[in-house]
């Protein structure tokens, strides 16, 4: 299992938890290219903001694509089942 760790604001964390947000986007920048290119992640561990002992959830990744999002390129992660909270 290869896990990508991402930190989210509360509204996005809750939308993923409630399954109203099924795709997570990241900008197509050199930072994310270095972090994502050539790697295949099976899961994403989302962390709720930066705090002491923050809530986390582990979510399955179904697919990762480069898509056009808001008139620019972005990485898109199709999210599957929530494995643990």
N, C-alpha and C positions, 0 to 999 in steps of 0.2 A: 504494500500500500504506500503510495507516494502522496504526501499531503502538502497542499499550498496553504499558508497561513495568511489570512486577510483580516484587517480591522475595519469595522463598519460603525456608522452612526446608528443610533437607536431605531430610527424609522426604517432603515433598510434591513437591519437585523430582524425586526419584528415582521416585516413583509415577507422575508424568506421563511421565517418560522411559521407564519400563517399561510404559506404557500401561495401568496398572491404575487410574489416575485419569483419567477422560475429561471431567469437569466441574469447573470452577474457580468457587468462590463468593466473593462479596464482600458485606459487610453493606450493607443498604439505609439508609445514613446520609447526612447532608448532604454529607460529604466525598466519598463515592463518587458521589452524585448530581451534584455539580458536575463531577466528573472524567469521568463516563460519559454523562450525559443529552445527547441531541442529537448524539451522535457514533457513528459506525459503524466499529468496528475490524475490520480484516481478519486481523490477527495479534496474538499476545501474545508479548513477549520476556520470558521468565522468567529471573531472575538468582538464583543460589544464594547467599543470605545477603549480608552486607556484608563484603567483604574486598577486598584488592588483587588485581586481575585475576580476578574470580570467573567460574566457568563460567556460560554462558548457553545458552538454547535458544530458537529461534523456532518457534512453533506456530501453525498455522492456526486461525482461529475460524470455526466453522460457523454458530453462532447465539448470540444473547444474549437472555435473557428475565429477567423479574422473577418469582421463584417463592417459595413458602413453604418455608423451610428451617429446621429446628430451631425450629418454632413462631414464626417471625418471617419477614419478607420479606428476600430477598437477590437480588443479581444473579447469574445463572448463565450461564457461558460454556461452550458445548459445544465441546470441543476436537477438532480434526481431526488431520491429519498433522503430524509434526515435520519442519519444513523444513530447519533446520540446528542443529547443536550445536557 
